[in-house]
Amino acid sequence: MEQLLVYGQRVEELLEQMAKSSLWQVRLSIAKYKDTPFSILETLSKDESDEVRMAVAEHPRATVVLLEEMSFDPCWMVRWAVAYHMSTPRKVLERLVQDEKWRVRLTAEQCLEEAISHLEKKKSIGVRLV
């Protein structure tokens, strides 16, 4: 399998180096990049910058486990992004409905209602709910 090289360096190695930048804006761009490997996102989920962590929580490659961990983030914007993410599990949304910040609560409530409504529609057409 061929490795994509940029200036003679593998892209993943370059992303790893950039994810360690002292500039939060560089780390943010890596967190937002659609092809950032999960291992780098996992590292950036613990970044000192709220903006970087929020971008990780919004990333399509964020796993259920990572979203669950990030749902305890001290920054309400990160918890809001977790509540809004389409892969956030129901039990996390149910907890975030009790969040101290109203925006997190509202988003979690809306997403939970949407998920329940979607499941009810599936149930009505004969799909078994587990």
Protein Blocks (a to p, Z undefined) as FASTA:
>chain_A
ZZddeehiafklmmmmmmmpcblklmmmmmmpmklcfklmmmmmmcfblklmmmmmmpmk
lcfklmmmmmmpfblklmmmmmmpmklcfklmmmmmmpmblklmmmmmmmmmmmmmmmmm
mmmnopacZZ
